[in-house]
């Protein structure tokens, strides 16, 4: 329904005149949430040719064109008391937005849950988006959460005696 309305709006037609077929393929949800450029071009071509147009990407095409779900670099510092209790946290999260903006949900979610489940009395969180020449990022399976959990694991290692933690990239999905 969302695809149909988005395509109809972009083409200036009534949504009742747009047919979208997106069968259940199982698994991932999220990459299909936002309108990709390809379906919009197909709808434009169908309208221009006045006939149905069908297209299916192969795995290689999908790999380089589908929205990506993860690319946040997280640098964080913790202030701990002598018992290892967290007194304060400072973090800068830089989210790769891609070549054009689809959304900010992964970065927003990472910002929103930056302190995790911990009672941290003072936190300074900086979130920034970076436009790059890569495929755009969009919400996909827990957008923004894996990076925060990776930082939690790094902090736990620090409390066990390591003197420094490295900045953590989001793990692959």
N, C-alpha and C positions, 0 to 999 in steps of 0.2 A: 504494500500500500504506500509506504514512504517513497519507494523508487518511482511509482506511478505518479504520485503528486509532484515529486521533484522534476521529473522529465516533463510533465504537462506544464508546469510553471515555466521551465526554461524555454519550452517551445511555444508557449502562449496558446495552448489548446486546453480543452476540457479534459479532466482526468478520465472521464468515461470513454474517451477516444484513444486511450493509451492502454495497450496490453503488455504486461510484463510477466514472463514465466521464469520463476526462480525456484526450481524444485528442491525439496529437502535432500541435501547431500550428506547430512550427518556432520558431527564434529563441530568445528569452529563456528562461532557466532561473533560477529563484530566486524570482520572484514567486509561483510555485506551490509553493514549499517549505513554507511555513507555512499553517496552516488559517485561511482568511478566515471572518468571521462568517456570510456568506451561505450557504455550503454547509451549515453546521451548522443554520441556521434551516430550510433546505430538507429536511434529513434529519428534523428534528423534525416538520415539517409532514407529510411522507410517513408517518411513524410514526403521527401523530395521525389522519390521514385514511385510513390503511390502504390507500394506493394510491401509485403512483410520482408524483413531482413533478419537473418539469423547469423549468429557468430558464437563460437566457443573457443576460448583461449586454450592453448596447450600449457603444460606445466612450466616450460621455459618462459613463455610470455607472461604467465601469471607471476612467476618469480620476480620479474623485473618491473611489473606494472602494478600489482596489487599493493594496497596500503600495508605498511609494515606496522607491527604492534609494539616494538620496543626499541628505544634508543635514547636513554637518559643517562647522562654521566652525573654522578652524585659525589660531591666532596663534602665531608662532614668532620666536625671536631666536637669532642665531648669534654666537659669539665667534670671530673670525678672526685669524690671525696676519698679519704684514705681507705674506706671500706668498699670502694668501687661503685657507690651509689651515684647515679647521674644527677648533677646539679644544674647543668646547662648544656645546650646543644646549639651549634651553628652549622648550617648546611647551605650549600649552593647546588641547585639542581639545574642542569642545562639539558633541555629536551630538543632533540633534532626534530624540527617541524617538517623538513623535507623541502622540495623545490617549490611547493605551493601549499597553502594552508588548507587542511581538511578539518582540523579541530585541535583542541588543546586538552582533551580529556586525560590522556596519560600523564601529562605534566600537572594538571589540576589535581588529579587523584594523588599523585606522589606528594604534592604540596600539602593536601588536606590530611594525609595520614603520616606525615613526616616523623612525628614523634612515636608512631607505633602505639603499642598498648601501655607505654611507660608513663609514669607521672613525672614529667620533666618540668620543674618550676619556671624555667626561662628558656625560650627557644627563639632563635632568629633564623628564619627560613627565607631563602632567596630563590625564586624560580624564574628561569629565563628560557625563551624559545629561540632557537637558531635556525634561520632559513639556510638550507644547503642545496647541493645539486643532487640529492638522493631522492628516492621514492618517499612520498609523504607518510607520516605516521598517523594512525587513527586508533580508536579504542579497539582492543582485542584481548579477550580473556584476562580480566583483572587489571586493566590498564593502570600503570603507575605503581602497583603494589610490589611486584618482584624486586624492584630496585631498593625500596625501603627495607624489605626483608633481607636483602643481601647486605645492606648496611648494618642491620641488627646482628647478623652473623659475624661481621667484621668486628663490631664492638664487643661481642662475646669473646672472640679470640683475644682482643686487647686486654680484657679483664683477667684473662688467664695468664698474663705475664708478658705478652708482646708489647713492645714500646711504641709501635706505630701500626696503623692500618692503612691499607692502600685505598684509593678511590675505587669504588666498585661500579662496573657497568651492569646494566640489567642482564640477567642470564638469558640465554636463548629460550624461546617458548617450548 
